[in-house]
């Protein structure tokens, strides 16, 4: 494997790791948002929903970058 190919492989691994970590809080935040809605706490629900959305946005953006990188490498 050449040096540029090794860099692409390493970058792809880092992007995978970032996506994995970015998605980690989503499950807890959506559960918290649902619980807040159950208790009619709109401001609390809004807070947790915004956190979940931001995590999903970051993961989606990075996933597009990963697809672009992998598509380029193939």
PDB file with SEQRES, HELIX, SHEET and CRYST1 records, atoms N, CA, C and O in Angstrom:
SEQRES   1 A   74  UNK UNK UNK UNK UNK UNK UNK UNK UNK UNK UNK UNK UNK          
SEQRES   2 A   74  UNK UNK UNK UNK UNK UNK UNK UNK UNK UNK UNK UNK UNK          
SEQRES   3 A   74  UNK UNK UNK UNK UNK UNK UNK UNK UNK UNK UNK UNK UNK          
SEQRES   4 A   74  UNK UNK UNK UNK UNK UNK UNK UNK UNK UNK UNK UNK UNK          
SEQRES   5 A   74  UNK UNK UNK UNK UNK UNK UNK UNK UNK UNK UNK UNK UNK          
SEQRES   6 A   74  UNK UNK UNK UNK UNK UNK UNK UNK UNK                          
HELIX    1 AA1 UNK A    3  UNK A   38  1                                  36    
HELIX    2 AA2 UNK A   42  UNK A   73  1                                  32    
CRYST1    1.000    1.000    1.000  90.00  90.00  90.00 P 1           1          
ATOM      1  N   UNK A   1       0.848  -1.166   0.000  1.00  0.00           N  
ATOM      2  CA  UNK A   1       0.000   0.000   0.000  1.00  0.00           C  
ATOM      3  C   UNK A   1       0.902   1.240   0.000  1.00  0.00           C  
ATOM      4  O   UNK A   1       1.844   1.344   0.785  1.00  0.00           O  
ATOM      5  N   UNK A   2       0.594   2.150  -0.879  1.00  0.00           N  
ATOM      6  CA  UNK A   2       1.395   3.373  -0.970  1.00  0.00           C  
ATOM      7  C   UNK A   2       1.029   4.328   0.165  1.00  0.00           C  
ATOM      8  O   UNK A   2       0.010   4.161   0.835  1.00  0.00           O  
ATOM      9  N   UNK A   3       1.872   5.319   0.361  1.00  0.00           N  
ATOM     10  CA  UNK A   3       1.639   6.297   1.432  1.00  0.00           C  
ATOM     11  C   UNK A   3       0.310   7.031   1.261  1.00  0.00           C  
ATOM     12  O   UNK A   3      -0.430   7.165   2.236  1.00  0.00           O  
ATOM     13  N   UNK A   4      -0.026   7.516   0.045  1.00  0.00           N  
ATOM     14  CA  UNK A   4      -1.329   8.182  -0.103  1.00  0.00           C  
ATOM     15  C   UNK A   4      -2.507   7.247   0.188  1.00  0.00           C  
ATOM     16  O   UNK A   4      -3.513   7.676   0.753  1.00  0.00           O  
ATOM     17  N   UNK A   5      -2.385   5.980  -0.194  1.00  0.00           N  
ATOM     18  CA  UNK A   5      -3.465   5.026   0.094  1.00  0.00           C  
ATOM     19  C   UNK A   5      -3.584   4.788   1.593  1.00  0.00           C  
ATOM     20  O   UNK A   5      -4.690   4.676   2.121  1.00  0.00           O  
ATOM     21  N   UNK A   6      -2.450   4.711   2.277  1.00  0.00           N  
ATOM     22  CA  UNK A   6      -2.457   4.509   3.726  1.00  0.00           C  
ATOM     23  C   UNK A   6      -3.108   5.696   4.433  1.00  0.00           C  
ATOM     24  O   UNK A   6      -3.826   5.518   5.416  1.00  0.00           O  
ATOM     25  N   UNK A   7      -2.858   6.894   3.936  1.00  0.00           N  
ATOM     26  CA  UNK A   7      -3.472   8.092   4.519  1.00  0.00           C  
ATOM     27  C   UNK A   7      -4.986   8.038   4.341  1.00  0.00           C  
ATOM     28  O   UNK A   7      -5.730   8.380   5.260  1.00  0.00           O  
ATOM     29  N   UNK A   8      -5.447   7.610   3.166  1.00  0.00           N  
ATOM     30  CA  UNK A   8      -6.889   7.500   2.921  1.00  0.00           C  
ATOM     31  C   UNK A   8      -7.522   6.467   3.842  1.00  0.00           C  
ATOM     32  O   UNK A   8      -8.611   6.691   4.371  1.00  0.00           O  
ATOM     33  N   UNK A   9      -6.857   5.354   4.035  1.00  0.00           N  
ATOM     34  CA  UNK A   9      -7.375   4.307   4.919  1.00  0.00           C  
ATOM     35  C   UNK A   9      -7.450   4.821   6.351  1.00  0.00           C  
ATOM     36  O   UNK A   9      -8.441   4.593   7.044  1.00  0.00           O  
ATOM     37  N   UNK A  10      -6.413   5.508   6.791  1.00  0.00           N  
ATOM     38  CA  UNK A  10      -6.408   6.067   8.145  1.00  0.00           C  
ATOM     39  C   UNK A  10      -7.487   7.129   8.307  1.00  0.00           C  
ATOM     40  O   UNK A  10      -8.174   7.175   9.328  1.00  0.00           O  
ATOM     41  N   UNK A  11      -7.634   7.982   7.296  1.00  0.00           N  
ATOM     42  CA  UNK A  11      -8.672   9.023   7.359  1.00  0.00           C  
ATOM     43  C   UNK A  11     -10.061   8.393   7.426  1.00  0.00           C  
ATOM     44  O   UNK A  11     -10.910   8.846   8.192  1.00  0.00           O  
ATOM     45  N   UNK A  12     -10.296   7.353   6.629  1.00  0.00           N  
ATOM     46  CA  UNK A  12     -11.591   6.666   6.654  1.00  0.00           C  
ATOM     47  C   UNK A  12     -11.848   6.077   8.039  1.00  0.00           C  
ATOM     48  O   UNK A  12     -12.969   6.146   8.545  1.00  0.00           O  
ATOM     49  N   UNK A  13     -10.823   5.502   8.651  1.00  0.00           N  
ATOM     50  CA  UNK A  13     -10.984   4.939   9.995  1.00  0.00           C  
ATOM     51  C   UNK A  13     -11.335   6.028  11.003  1.00  0.00           C  
ATOM     52  O   UNK A  13     -12.185   5.821  11.869  1.00  0.00           O  
ATOM     53  N   UNK A  14     -10.693   7.175  10.897  1.00  0.00           N  
ATOM     54  CA  UNK A  14     -11.002   8.287  11.801  1.00  0.00           C  
ATOM     55  C   UNK A  14     -12.424   8.800  11.593  1.00  0.00           C  
ATOM     56  O   UNK A  14     -13.115   9.129  12.557  1.00  0.00           O  
ATOM     57  N   UNK A  15     -12.855   8.867  10.346  1.00  0.00           N  
ATOM     58  CA  UNK A  15     -14.218   9.305  10.065  1.00  0.00           C  
ATOM     59  C   UNK A  15     -15.232   8.316  10.625  1.00  0.00           C  
ATOM     60  O   UNK A  15     -16.248   8.725  11.187  1.00  0.00           O  
ATOM     61  N   UNK A  16     -14.967   7.018  10.480  1.00  0.00           N  
ATOM     62  CA  UNK A  16     -15.846   5.997  11.073  1.00  0.00           C  
ATOM     63  C   UNK A  16     -15.952   6.202  12.584  1.00  0.00           C  
ATOM     64  O   UNK A  16     -17.042   6.176  13.156  1.00  0.00           O  
ATOM     65  N   UNK A  17     -14.803   6.405  13.212  1.00  0.00           N  
ATOM     66  CA  UNK A  17     -14.792   6.610  14.662  1.00  0.00           C  
ATOM     67  C   UNK A  17     -15.593   7.845  15.064  1.00  0.00           C  
ATOM     68  O   UNK A  17     -16.345   7.817  16.038  1.00  0.00           O  
ATOM     69  N   UNK A  18     -15.423   8.939  14.296  1.00  0.00           N  
ATOM     70  CA  UNK A  18     -16.147  10.167  14.617  1.00  0.00           C  
ATOM     71  C   UNK A  18     -17.652   9.947  14.498  1.00  0.00           C  
ATOM     72  O   UNK A  18     -18.411  10.373  15.369  1.00  0.00           O  
ATOM     73  N   UNK A  19     -18.087   9.286  13.431  1.00  0.00           N  
ATOM     74  CA  UNK A  19     -19.521   9.030  13.232  1.00  0.00           C  
ATOM     75  C   UNK A  19     -20.069   8.199  14.381  1.00  0.00           C  
ATOM     76  O   UNK A  19     -21.139   8.489  14.917  1.00  0.00           O  
ATOM     77  N   UNK A  20     -19.328   7.166  14.754  1.00  0.00           N  
ATOM     78  CA  UNK A  20     -19.737   6.305  15.865  1.00  0.00           C  
ATOM     79  C   UNK A  20     -19.911   7.123  17.141  1.00  0.00           C  
ATOM     80  O   UNK A  20     -20.911   6.981  17.845  1.00  0.00           O  
ATOM     81  N   UNK A  21     -18.941   7.970  17.432  1.00  0.00           N  
ATOM     82  CA  UNK A  21     -18.998   8.782  18.648  1.00  0.00           C  
ATOM     83  C   UNK A  21     -20.080   9.855  18.567  1.00  0.00           C  
ATOM     84  O   UNK A  21     -20.727  10.157  19.570  1.00  0.00           O  
ATOM     85  N   UNK A  22     -20.279  10.431  17.390  1.00  0.00           N  
ATOM     86  CA  UNK A  22     -21.298  11.478  17.223  1.00  0.00           C  
ATOM     87  C   UNK A  22     -22.708  10.930  17.458  1.00  0.00           C  
ATOM     88  O   UNK A  22     -23.587  11.645  17.939  1.00  0.00           O  
ATOM     89  N   UNK A  23     -22.914   9.656  17.115  1.00  0.00           N  
ATOM     90  CA  UNK A  23     -24.235   9.053  17.279  1.00  0.00           C  
ATOM     91  C   UNK A  23     -24.488   8.570  18.710  1.00  0.00           C  
ATOM     92  O   UNK A  23     -25.636   8.318  19.077  1.00  0.00           O  
ATOM     93  N   UNK A  24     -23.450   8.441  19.508  1.00  0.00           N  
ATOM     94  CA  UNK A  24     -23.595   7.872  20.852  1.00  0.00           C  
ATOM     95  C   UNK A  24     -24.655   8.569  21.715  1.00  0.00           C  
ATOM     96  O   UNK A  24     -25.452   7.877  22.347  1.00  0.00           O  
ATOM     97  N   UNK A  25     -24.699   9.898  21.771  1.00  0.00           N  
ATOM     98  CA  UNK A  25     -25.682  10.532  22.658  1.00  0.00           C  
ATOM     99  C   UNK A  25     -27.107  10.554  22.114  1.00  0.00           C  
ATOM    100  O   UNK A  25     -28.036  10.891  22.848  1.00  0.00           O  
ATOM    101  N   UNK A  26     -27.298  10.206  20.860  1.00  0.00           N  
ATOM    102  CA  UNK A  26     -28.615  10.363  20.234  1.00  0.00           C  
ATOM    103  C   UNK A  26     -29.685   9.527  20.937  1.00  0.00           C  
ATOM    104  O   UNK A  26     -30.780  10.020  21.207  1.00  0.00           O  
ATOM    105  N   UNK A  27     -29.382   8.299  21.225  1.00  0.00           N  
ATOM    106  CA  UNK A  27     -30.377   7.432  21.857  1.00  0.00           C  
ATOM    107  C   UNK A  27     -30.817   7.989  23.213  1.00  0.00           C  
ATOM    108  O   UNK A  27     -32.012   8.039  23.508  1.00  0.00           O  
ATOM    109  N   UNK A  28     -29.872   8.399  24.020  1.00  0.00           N  
ATOM    110  CA  UNK A  28     -30.210   8.958  25.327  1.00  0.00           C  
ATOM    111  C   UNK A  28     -30.951  10.279  25.223  1.00  0.00           C  
ATOM    112  O   UNK A  28     -31.879  10.543  25.987  1.00  0.00           O  
ATOM    113  N   UNK A  29     -30.534  11.110  24.270  1.00  0.00           N  
ATOM    114  CA  UNK A  29     -31.185  12.410  24.108  1.00  0.00           C  
ATOM    115  C   UNK A  29     -32.613  12.265  23.603  1.00  0.00           C  
ATOM    116  O   UNK A  29     -33.499  13.000  24.039  1.00  0.00           O  
ATOM    117  N   UNK A  30     -32.846  11.337  22.698  1.00  0.00           N  
ATOM    118  CA  UNK A  30     -34.221  11.153  22.210  1.00  0.00           C  
ATOM    119  C   UNK A  30     -35.102  10.562  23.311  1.00  0.00           C  
ATOM    120  O   UNK A  30     -36.273  10.922  23.435  1.00  0.00           O  
ATOM    121  N   UNK A  31     -34.540   9.662  24.102  1.00  0.00           N  
ATOM    122  CA  UNK A  31     -35.309   9.119  25.233  1.00  0.00           C  
ATOM    123  C   UNK A  31     -35.633  10.228  26.230  1.00  0.00           C  
ATOM    124  O   UNK A  31     -36.748  10.298  26.748  1.00  0.00           O  
ATOM    125  N   UNK A  32     -34.661  11.086  26.493  1.00  0.00           N  
ATOM    126  CA  UNK A  32     -34.890  12.199  27.415  1.00  0.00           C  
ATOM    127  C   UNK A  32     -35.937  13.164  26.847  1.00  0.00           C  
ATOM    128  O   UNK A  32     -36.788  13.658  27.586  1.00  0.00           O  
ATOM    129  N   UNK A  33     -35.876  13.428  25.559  1.00  0.00           N  
ATOM    130  CA  UNK A  33     -36.870  14.319  24.931  1.00  0.00           C  
ATOM    131  C   UNK A  33     -38.266  13.724  25.045  1.00  0.00           C  
ATOM    132  O   UNK A  33     -39.225  14.436  25.343  1.00  0.00           O  
ATOM    133  N   UNK A  34     -38.382  12.427  24.811  1.00  0.00           N  
ATOM    134  CA  UNK A  34     -39.693  11.764  24.919  1.00  0.00           C  
ATOM    135  C   UNK A  34     -40.215  11.827  26.351  1.00  0.00           C  
ATOM    136  O   UNK A  34     -41.403  12.057  26.579  1.00  0.00           O  
ATOM    137  N   UNK A  35     -39.320  11.621  27.311  1.00  0.00           N  
ATOM    138  CA  UNK A  35     -39.720  11.690  28.708  1.00  0.00           C  
ATOM    139  C   UNK A  35     -40.186  13.095  29.071  1.00  0.00           C  
ATOM    140  O   UNK A  35     -41.177  13.267  29.780  1.00  0.00           O  
ATOM    141  N   UNK A  36     -39.464  14.092  28.580  1.00  0.00           N  
ATOM    142  CA  UNK A  36     -39.859  15.483  28.849  1.00  0.00           C  
ATOM    143  C   UNK A  36     -41.220  15.785  28.230  1.00  0.00           C  
ATOM    144  O   UNK A  36     -42.046  16.465  28.839  1.00  0.00           O  
ATOM    145  N   UNK A  37     -41.451  15.279  27.016  1.00  0.00           N  
ATOM    146  CA  UNK A  37     -42.756  15.480  26.382  1.00  0.00           C  
ATOM    147  C   UNK A  37     -43.859  14.789  27.184  1.00  0.00           C  
ATOM    148  O   UNK A  37     -44.954  15.329  27.339  1.00  0.00           O  
ATOM    149  N   UNK A  38     -43.563  13.597  27.688  1.00  0.00           N  
ATOM    150  CA  UNK A  38     -44.531  12.856  28.496  1.00  0.00           C  
ATOM    151  C   UNK A  38     -44.957  13.695  29.714  1.00  0.00           C  
ATOM    152  O   UNK A  38     -46.115  13.671  30.132  1.00  0.00           O  
ATOM    153  N   UNK A  39     -43.998  14.424  30.261  1.00  0.00           N  
ATOM    154  CA  UNK A  39     -44.266  15.260  31.432  1.00  0.00           C  
ATOM    155  C   UNK A  39     -44.600  16.706  31.058  1.00  0.00           C  
ATOM    156  O   UNK A  39     -44.624  17.594  31.909  1.00  0.00           O  
ATOM    157  N   UNK A  40     -44.855  16.918  29.777  1.00  0.00           N  
ATOM    158  CA  UNK A  40     -45.261  18.227  29.246  1.00  0.00           C  
ATOM    159  C   UNK A  40     -44.254  19.328  29.554  1.00  0.00           C  
ATOM    160  O   UNK A  40     -44.624  20.471  29.819  1.00  0.00           O  
ATOM    161  N   UNK A  41     -42.983  18.967  29.516  1.00  0.00           N  
ATOM    162  CA  UNK A  41     -41.889  19.926  29.715  1.00  0.00           C  
ATOM    163  C   UNK A  41     -41.332  20.274  28.334  1.00  0.00           C  
ATOM    164  O   UNK A  41     -40.361  19.673  27.875  1.00  0.00           O  
ATOM    165  N   UNK A  42     -41.953  21.243  27.689  1.00  0.00           N  
ATOM    166  CA  UNK A  42     -41.579  21.591  26.325  1.00  0.00           C  
ATOM    167  C   UNK A  42     -40.164  22.138  26.210  1.00  0.00           C  
ATOM    168  O   UNK A  42     -39.456  21.812  25.257  1.00  0.00           O  
ATOM    169  N   UNK A  43     -39.741  22.955  27.153  1.00  0.00           N  
ATOM    170  CA  UNK A  43     -38.392  23.513  27.047  1.00  0.00           C  
ATOM    171  C   UNK A  43     -37.342  22.417  27.228  1.00  0.00           C  
ATOM    172  O   UNK A  43     -36.321  22.427  26.540  1.00  0.00           O  
ATOM    173  N   UNK A  44     -37.569  21.488  28.126  1.00  0.00           N  
ATOM    174  CA  UNK A  44     -36.650  20.360  28.290  1.00  0.00           C  
ATOM    175  C   UNK A  44     -36.630  19.478  27.055  1.00  0.00           C  
ATOM    176  O   UNK A  44     -35.569  19.033  26.617  1.00  0.00           O  
ATOM    177  N   UNK A  45     -37.802  19.227  26.496  1.00  0.00           N  
ATOM    178  CA  UNK A  45     -37.888  18.414  25.270  1.00  0.00           C  
ATOM    179  C   UNK A  45     -37.142  19.103  24.131  1.00  0.00           C  
ATOM    180  O   UNK A  45     -36.414  18.459  23.375  1.00  0.00           O  
ATOM    181  N   UNK A  46     -37.329  20.411  24.016  1.00  0.00           N  
ATOM    182  CA  UNK A  46     -36.647  21.169  22.970  1.00  0.00           C  
ATOM    183  C   UNK A  46     -35.129  21.050  23.116  1.00  0.00           C  
ATOM    184  O   UNK A  46     -34.418  20.871  22.128  1.00  0.00           O  
ATOM    185  N   UNK A  47     -34.643  21.150  24.341  1.00  0.00           N  
ATOM    186  CA  UNK A  47     -33.208  21.058  24.612  1.00  0.00           C  
ATOM    187  C   UNK A  47     -32.651  19.710  24.135  1.00  0.00           C  
ATOM    188  O   UNK A  47     -31.664  19.671  23.400  1.00  0.00           O  
ATOM    189  N   UNK A  48     -33.276  18.621  24.548  1.00  0.00           N  
ATOM    190  CA  UNK A  48     -32.763  17.295  24.183  1.00  0.00           C  
ATOM    191  C   UNK A  48     -32.961  16.998  22.700  1.00  0.00           C  
ATOM    192  O   UNK A  48     -32.136  16.325  22.082  1.00  0.00           O  
ATOM    193  N   UNK A  49     -34.037  17.491  22.140  1.00  0.00           N  
ATOM    194  CA  UNK A  49     -34.263  17.295  20.705  1.00  0.00           C  
ATOM    195  C   UNK A  49     -33.207  18.037  19.891  1.00  0.00           C  
ATOM    196  O   UNK A  49     -32.691  17.503  18.909  1.00  0.00           O  
ATOM    197  N   UNK A  50     -32.883  19.258  20.291  1.00  0.00           N  
ATOM    198  CA  UNK A  50     -31.839  20.024  19.594  1.00  0.00           C  
ATOM    199  C   UNK A  50     -30.493  19.309  19.679  1.00  0.00           C  
ATOM    200  O   UNK A  50     -29.752  19.262  18.697  1.00  0.00           O  
ATOM    201  N   UNK A  51     -30.173  18.751  20.853  1.00  0.00           N  
ATOM    202  CA  UNK A  51     -28.920  18.006  21.001  1.00  0.00           C  
ATOM    203  C   UNK A  51     -28.887  16.801  20.060  1.00  0.00           C  
ATOM    204  O   UNK A  51     -27.878  16.550  19.401  1.00  0.00           O  
ATOM    205  N   UNK A  52     -29.987  16.063  20.002  1.00  0.00           N  
ATOM    206  CA  UNK A  52     -30.041  14.886  19.129  1.00  0.00           C  
ATOM    207  C   UNK A  52     -29.898  15.291  17.669  1.00  0.00           C  
ATOM    208  O   UNK A  52     -29.176  14.643  16.912  1.00  0.00           O  
ATOM    209  N   UNK A  53     -30.575  16.350  17.274  1.00  0.00           N  
ATOM    210  CA  UNK A  53     -30.505  16.818  15.884  1.00  0.00           C  
ATOM    211  C   UNK A  53     -29.092  17.254  15.533  1.00  0.00           C  
ATOM    212  O   UNK A  53     -28.609  16.932  14.447  1.00  0.00           O  
ATOM    213  N   UNK A  54     -28.419  17.972  16.412  1.00  0.00           N  
ATOM    214  CA  UNK A  54     -27.047  18.409  16.139  1.00  0.00           C  
ATOM    215  C   UNK A  54     -26.101  17.219  15.993  1.00  0.00           C  
ATOM    216  O   UNK A  54     -25.223  17.222  15.130  1.00  0.00           O  
ATOM    217  N   UNK A  55     -26.277  16.218  16.827  1.00  0.00           N  
ATOM    218  CA  UNK A  55     -25.445  15.008  16.709  1.00  0.00           C  
ATOM    219  C   UNK A  55     -25.700  14.304  15.390  1.00  0.00           C  
ATOM    220  O   UNK A  55     -24.763  13.867  14.721  1.00  0.00           O  
ATOM    221  N   UNK A  56     -26.967  14.192  15.013  1.00  0.00           N  
ATOM    222  CA  UNK A  56     -27.301  13.548  13.740  1.00  0.00           C  
ATOM    223  C   UNK A  56     -26.765  14.338  12.549  1.00  0.00           C  
ATOM    224  O   UNK A  56     -26.284  13.754  11.578  1.00  0.00           O  
ATOM    225  N   UNK A  57     -26.848  15.658  12.625  1.00  0.00           N  
ATOM    226  CA  UNK A  57     -26.301  16.491  11.548  1.00  0.00           C  
ATOM    227  C   UNK A  57     -24.801  16.276  11.401  1.00  0.00           C  
ATOM    228  O   UNK A  57     -24.300  16.129  10.286  1.00  0.00           O  
ATOM    229  N   UNK A  58     -24.089  16.258  12.509  1.00  0.00           N  
ATOM    230  CA  UNK A  58     -22.638  16.053  12.471  1.00  0.00           C  
ATOM    231  C   UNK A  58     -22.304  14.681  11.900  1.00  0.00           C  
ATOM    232  O   UNK A  58     -21.382  14.546  11.096  1.00  0.00           O  
ATOM    233  N   UNK A  59     -23.052  13.669  12.316  1.00  0.00           N  
ATOM    234  CA  UNK A  59     -22.811  12.315  11.807  1.00  0.00           C  
ATOM    235  C   UNK A  59     -23.109  12.236  10.313  1.00  0.00           C  
ATOM    236  O   UNK A  59     -22.349  11.621   9.565  1.00  0.00           O  
ATOM    237  N   UNK A  60     -24.199  12.847   9.874  1.00  0.00           N  
ATOM    238  CA  UNK A  60     -24.573  12.800   8.459  1.00  0.00           C  
ATOM    239  C   UNK A  60     -23.547  13.535   7.594  1.00  0.00           C  
ATOM    240  O   UNK A  60     -23.170  13.051   6.527  1.00  0.00           O  
ATOM    241  N   UNK A  61     -23.104  14.691   8.052  1.00  0.00           N  
ATOM    242  CA  UNK A  61     -22.102  15.457   7.303  1.00  0.00           C  
ATOM    243  C   UNK A  61     -20.811  14.655   7.170  1.00  0.00           C  
ATOM    244  O   UNK A  61     -20.216  14.599   6.094  1.00  0.00           O  
ATOM    245  N   UNK A  62     -20.389  14.046   8.250  1.00  0.00           N  
ATOM    246  CA  UNK A  62     -19.164  13.256   8.229  1.00  0.00           C  
ATOM    247  C   UNK A  62     -19.348  12.005   7.375  1.00  0.00           C  
ATOM    248  O   UNK A  62     -18.415  11.571   6.699  1.00  0.00           O  
ATOM    249  N   UNK A  63     -20.536  11.430   7.404  1.00  0.00           N  
ATOM    250  CA  UNK A  63     -20.793  10.248   6.583  1.00  0.00           C  
ATOM    251  C   UNK A  63     -20.704  10.597   5.094  1.00  0.00           C  
ATOM    252  O   UNK A  63     -20.181   9.812   4.303  1.00  0.00           O  
ATOM    253  N   UNK A  64     -21.208  11.760   4.718  1.00  0.00           N  
ATOM    254  CA  UNK A  64     -21.080  12.195   3.316  1.00  0.00           C  
ATOM    255  C   UNK A  64     -19.610  12.355   2.944  1.00  0.00           C  
ATOM    256  O   UNK A  64     -19.191  11.991   1.845  1.00  0.00           O  
ATOM    257  N   UNK A  65     -18.838  12.902   3.870  1.00  0.00           N  
ATOM    258  CA  UNK A  65     -17.399  13.048   3.640  1.00  0.00           C  
ATOM    259  C   UNK A  65     -16.744  11.675   3.487  1.00  0.00           C  
ATOM    260  O   UNK A  65     -15.887  11.484   2.625  1.00  0.00           O  
ATOM    261  N   UNK A  66     -17.146  10.733   4.320  1.00  0.00           N  
ATOM    262  CA  UNK A  66     -16.619   9.368   4.242  1.00  0.00           C  
ATOM    263  C   UNK A  66     -16.974   8.735   2.908  1.00  0.00           C  
ATOM    264  O   UNK A  66     -16.120   8.116   2.273  1.00  0.00           O  
ATOM    265  N   UNK A  67     -18.222   8.878   2.472  1.00  0.00           N  
ATOM    266  CA  UNK A  67     -18.621   8.330   1.177  1.00  0.00           C  
ATOM    267  C   UNK A  67     -17.810   8.931   0.043  1.00  0.00           C  
ATOM    268  O   UNK A  67     -17.401   8.229  -0.881  1.00  0.00           O  
ATOM    269  N   UNK A  68     -17.583  10.219   0.118  1.00  0.00           N  
ATOM    270  CA  UNK A  68     -16.790  10.886  -0.899  1.00  0.00           C  
ATOM    271  C   UNK A  68     -15.357  10.348  -0.908  1.00  0.00           C  
ATOM    272  O   UNK A  68     -14.784  10.106  -1.970  1.00  0.00           O  
ATOM    273  N   UNK A  69     -14.799  10.167   0.259  1.00  0.00           N  
ATOM    274  CA  UNK A  69     -13.437   9.645   0.383  1.00  0.00           C  
ATOM    275  C   UNK A  69     -13.335   8.216  -0.127  1.00  0.00           C  
ATOM    276  O   UNK A  69     -12.414   7.886  -0.874  1.00  0.00           O  
ATOM    277  N   UNK A  70     -14.262   7.378   0.268  1.00  0.00           N  
ATOM    278  CA  UNK A  70     -14.243   5.973  -0.142  1.00  0.00           C  
ATOM    279  C   UNK A  70     -14.508   5.867  -1.643  1.00  0.00           C  
ATOM    280  O   UNK A  70     -13.887   5.052  -2.326  1.00  0.00           O  
ATOM    281  N   UNK A  71     -15.414   6.676  -2.151  1.00  0.00           N  
ATOM    282  CA  UNK A  71     -15.699   6.667  -3.580  1.00  0.00           C  
ATOM    283  C   UNK A  71     -14.495   7.068  -4.393  1.00  0.00           C  
ATOM    284  O   UNK A  71     -14.269   6.545  -5.484  1.00  0.00           O  
ATOM    285  N   UNK A  72     -13.714   8.003  -3.861  1.00  0.00           N  
ATOM    286  CA  UNK A  72     -12.502   8.463  -4.529  1.00  0.00           C  
ATOM    287  C   UNK A  72     -11.426   7.380  -4.519  1.00  0.00           C  
ATOM    288  O   UNK A  72     -10.657   7.253  -5.472  1.00  0.00           O  
ATOM    289  N   UNK A  73     -11.377   6.605  -3.447  1.00  0.00           N  
ATOM    290  CA  UNK A  73     -10.333   5.598  -3.290  1.00  0.00           C  
ATOM    291  C   UNK A  73     -10.604   4.369  -4.169  1.00  0.00           C  
ATOM    292  O   UNK A  73      -9.668   3.646  -4.513  1.00  0.00           O  
ATOM    293  N   UNK A  74     -11.855   4.125  -4.533  1.00  0.00           N  
ATOM    294  CA  UNK A  74     -12.178   2.923  -5.306  1.00  0.00           C  
ATOM    295  C   UNK A  74     -11.895   3.094  -6.766  1.00  0.00           C  
ATOM    296  O   UNK A  74     -12.114   2.170  -7.550  1.00  0.00           O  
TER     297      UNK A  74                                                      
END                                                                             
